[in-house]
Amino acid sequence: MSKYWAYRVAETLANRVPQAVAYALAIAVVHVLLVLSPGRFAGLRSNLTHVLGGDVSSRRLRAVVRANARNLGRSWVDVLRMSRPSPSARRLDIDGLDIVTAALQRGRGVVMVSSHLGPWDAGLVAFNAGIGNVAVLAEVVRPHRLFDHLRGGRARLGVTVIPLDVAAMREADSSLAARRIGAGALRQVFSVLRGNGTVAIAMDRDLAGTGVPVEFFGMPTPIPIGVVDIAVRCNAALVPAWSLRQGGRLCLHALPEIPYDIEAPRDAEVRRVARAALAAFEPVITQNADQWHVLEPIWTPQPPVPTRLAALRYLGPLVISLFCAALVAAGLSGWGLGLTSVTITPDWWVRPALGSGLAALALLALPHALFWARVNRAASWQGWAGWRCR
């Protein structure tokens, strides 16, 4: 099944069932993915480890990742349900609306910079219902038929989608601004700002690989600063904003606009403003790490420290799962599980119960062990070999 039709099926289901049921189904899906395909969340784990601190306990990290995945599932449902008019505007609380309206009264437009925090898409749609003339910069997804469908759904709700063509951004060389945001998107952003509209973009993820190093959580990382460059060029207001899920409501928060000097050297001033915006997001992301959804690693992950226990710690579940599978096979073959005197002459329920429990343990242990073996096998086996040579 193509991505387009898979999305349409999920979209239809999400709009046919009550929202609570759709949320429950999405949460169940992400929990299954966490167990069967943990590699999908490796980047998220790496990012959250950096945000929460390298000394965060593994138990707390697992809890935050699970909570993050649950909120991500809810955000997927919000996106799927945006294809049709929804009551999301009635569930939106806006903190700092006066800041945005005051900036719009100056007539130069507003650039709203954000991060992938909370239900950002649903918050923008609800915000547009009250303010109007909001455009959002979004990556072009494949196939184009799917992107056109997503773009049309936002247009029906009054939100203009400005496509970011990643390939064109990587190939552009005539203009620094065009390379940072794409020539086509650059023209549309200028048009929206000249019409005193609002342009929104999340700036904590470098889609095209054309970002410039800016400090974020104490470490330089590539940040797409093209929209900041455009705000300075157009003398538009630059407002940091983010959305959060609080109970059953959406909360959009806007901070006072970041001042800048249009007479200062542009490149240095753009970097300074970008850093100021990221600094505004850092405490919010730290306090709401379970709602910050960036699945690709932002910072270069630190290589695992080789230890003599690393291989045993993670390959242990693999050994246990194989042992359990062998016991189940022995039971099915009529040899008996042979664990206790009870299992030698078991009642009718003992062998199936033990076999089912051991099979479940094997299924839970195997994905974790295989994922670790794929990602960390080199460093751990080097550490194991080094310990044996001592």
N, C-alpha and C positions, 0 to 999 in steps of 0.2 A: 504494500500500500504506500503511495507517495506521501510526502510530508503534507501536501496540500489537503488531500482527502482525509488523512489522519487528523489534521487540525479541524477540518469541517465536522467530522464525526464527534470529536471532543467538544467542539463549540456547540453543536446541537444538543448534546447530552447536558452540558453545563447550563444551557438556557431552558431545558425542559424540566429539570428537577429543581426542588427548592435549593436556595443558596446553601443552607446548612448541610444538606445532603451532598451537594457538589464539593463543599469544603472537606467533608469527611472522606469522600472518594479520593480527592487529590492528596490528602494527608496519607491515606493508605498506600497510594502509589509511591510517594516519596520515601515512605518507610521501607517498602519493598526494594526500591532502588538503593537505599542506604546499605541494605544487607547484601543484595545480589550484585550490585555494581558500585562498590564504594569508590572506585577510581573517578567516577563522575564528580565526586565531591572533594577530591584531593586538593584542588586549588582553593576551595572554600576553607578547608581545614588549615591550609598554609596561611591564608590571609587572616583568619580569625586567631591563629596562634600569634601572629605578629601584632595584631590589635590588642589582644588580651595580655600580651607579655609572654616572653619565652619561658617563664617559670610557671605558667598556668598548668594546673594539674590535668592529667589526662581525663579524669572523671568530669571535671567542669567543662573541658573542651568538648567531650562527647555530648554533654547535655546541651551546650550552646549550639553545636552543629545540628542536633536533632530538632531543637526549637527553631533554628533557622530554616531547616528543610520544611518544617510544618508551615511556617509563614510563607515560604516560597511557593508551596502548594496552593495556599490561599490566594497568593498574588496571581498564579496561573489562572485560577478560576476567575478572578477579577478581570483579567485580560480577555478570557473567553466570553465573558458575559457582556463585554463592552460593545459587541457587535450589534446590540439592540439597545434602545433607550432604557435606562435603568434609574432607580431612585438614588443613585450614589450622591448626587448633589445635595439631597436632603440629609445625608449622613456625614457631611463635611463640615469640620470646624476649621476656620482660618485664623491663625494667629499672626498678625502683622499685615492684614489687608490694607490698612491705612498707608503702610509703607509703599505698597505696590501702586495704589491709586494716586498717591502723591507724586510718585515717579512718572506715572503716565500723564499727569497733568502738565508736565513740562514739555510734552510733545516730541520727545526724542526716542521713545521706545524703551523697553526693559529687556535686559538679558537676565534670565533666571537660571543660575547655575546650581546644580544639585549633585547628589550622589545616588547610587542604586540602593536607596534606603527606603524601606517600607513599600506600600502599594503606590509607587510613583505614577504609573500610567493611569490608574483609577483616580488618583488625586488630581492629575492634570485635567482629566475630563470633567470632573466635578468643579474644579476651579474655573474652567472655561465657561461652564454654564452660568457662572455669576459675573465673570469679568468680560469674556469674549475675546476674539482675535488672538488666540494662543496658537503658536506654531511650535512643534517639537522636532528636534533633529533625531533621526533614527537610522540605524544601520539597515542597508538593503539586505534582506534575507533571500535565500534561494529555496524553492524556485520563485521566479518573478510573479507567478500567478498568486502565490501565497502572500507576497508582499503587497501586491495590488489589492488583494482582499482585505488585508489588515489596514492599508491606507484608506480604502473606501469606507470601512467601518468607522474609523476615526473622523473622516470627513462628514459622515452623517451625523456625528455628535458635535460638529463644529470645530474640531481640532485639525489644523493643517499639519501634515507630516512632510517634513523636508528630508528627502533621502540622502544619506551619506554613502556615496559610492567609494568603498574602501580601495578598490583597484585604481580608480582615478586619482585618489589622494596619494597613493604610493608612487604613481607615475608623474604627477605634476612637478614641474621644476621652474616654471616661468614666474611664479609668484609664491612668496612664503605663506601668505594667507591662504592661497588656493591649495597649497600642499597640506596645510594644517586642517582644512575643513572641506576641501573639494571645490572646484570652480562653480559647478552648478548650484551646490548648496550655498556657496558664498553669495551668489546673486540673489537667491531667494531670501536669505537672512537680511541682506541690505534692504530688500523690498519691504519686508515685514517691519523692520525698525523705522524706515522712512514713513510708513503708514501708522506709526505710533502703536505698533503691536508688541506682543510679548513673545520672545524666543526662549525656549527651555531646552536644556541639555544636561545630561549627567557627565561630569568631567573626571570621574575616578576610575575610568577604564580606557586604555589606549587601544581603540579598535584597529586602526590602520598601521600601527607601529611607527607613526610619525610624531609622537609626542616628544616633549623636551623634559629633561630631568628636573623635577621640582620636589622639594622635601614634603613627605607625607608620612606621618607617624614616625618621625625621626630618621627617615631614610629616603634618599632620592629615588624617585621612580618616574617612568615616562608618563606624562600627563598631557592630554589634548587641550591646548590652550588657544586654539584657533578662534573660538567664540569669544574669549576674553579680548583677543586682538581686535576683533570686529567691534566689540563694545567700545573700546578705546577710540577706534577710528571714527565711529559714529557719534561719539560723546553720549552714548546711551547709559542709562542707569544699570548697574550690575548688582543684582540682589541674590544673595545665597538663600536657598530654600530647600526644604525637604518635607516628605510626608511620612507619617507614622500610623500604624494601626493600634488604636487604643480602645480596647473593648470591641464594641460593635460599630465604632465610628472611625472615619478617616480624619486625620488632623494634619493640616498643611501649615508649616511654620515658615515665616519669612523674616529674615534679619535685616537690619538697616543696610542700605546699599554701601558698597565698598568705594570710598573715594579714590580718585586717581588724578594724576597731573598729565594733561594732554600735551604739555610742553616738554615733558621729560623724555629722555631716550626711550623709544617705544618698546624695544625688545626687553630691556631691563624692567620697565614699568609693567609690562604684561606679565612677566614672571613674578614680580612682587605681588600684583593683584591676585594672580592664580594661587600663590602661596597663602595669601590672606583668606581666600575662599576655602582652601583645604583646611586651614587652621580652624575655621569656624565649624567644619564638619567633624573634626576629630573627637571632641568630647561627646557629641551626639552619637557617633558611631560606637564609641566605647560603651556608652550607657545602653545602647540598643543594638548590640552585636547580633542578636538573634533576628534582626530585621535588615541587616546589611547583606545584600545578595550579589556578591561578585564571585562567580565560580571559576574564573581564570586567575591564576596566581599573579598578583600585582608586583610583589617583591620576589627577588631570587630566593628560592627556598634553601635553607642551610642543609648541607649534606648530613646524613645521619652519622653519629659518632660510632665508629666500629667498636664493639665490645664482644667479649667471648660469650655473653648471654643473649646477644641480639638474635642469633639464629635459633637458639633453643626457645626463646620467648615467643617467636612468631611461627616457627615451624612446629612447635609443640601441638597447637590445635590441628595441624595437618596430620601429625602422627596419631593423635587421638581419634580424628575422624576416620582414618584408615583402619584403626583398631576396632572402632565401633562397627564399621561396615563389615569387617571380617567376622565379628561376633554375630551380626544379623545374618550374614550368609551361612554361618555354621548352624544357626538356629533353623533357618529355612531348609537346610539340607537334612535335618533330622539328627544331627550330631548332638544337639542340645547346647545351650549357652554355657553350661558348666561353670557358672560363677559361684553358686552356692549349692548346698544340698537340696534346696527347694527347686532349683532349676533342672536338676537331674531327672526328677519325676514331677514336672510342673503340673499345676492345675491348668484348666483350659485357658485362663486369662493371663497367666504369668508370662509366657513366652511372647505373645503379641504385645503386651504392655511394655516389656523390657525392649523388645525389638523396635517398637515405635519410638520409645524414648531415645535409644541409641541412634536411630536413624535421624531423628530431629537434631540431636547434638552434632552429628556429622554434617548435616546441611548447614548448621549455623557456624561451625568452625571452619569449614572448607573455604568459603569465599574470602574470609578475612585472611587466612593463611596464603591463599593463592595471590591475593592482591599485594600483600607484603612481599612475597617472593618475587613478583614482577617488578616492583618499584625499588626494593632495597637489596636485592640479592647480591649485587656486586660488593657494596660496602660491608655487608654483614659477613659474607663468606671470606672477604679479605681479613676482617677482624678475627673470624674463627680460625682461619689458617695461621694468622700471626700468633694467636694464643697457643696453637698446637706446636709451633716452632720454638716457643720459649723453653 
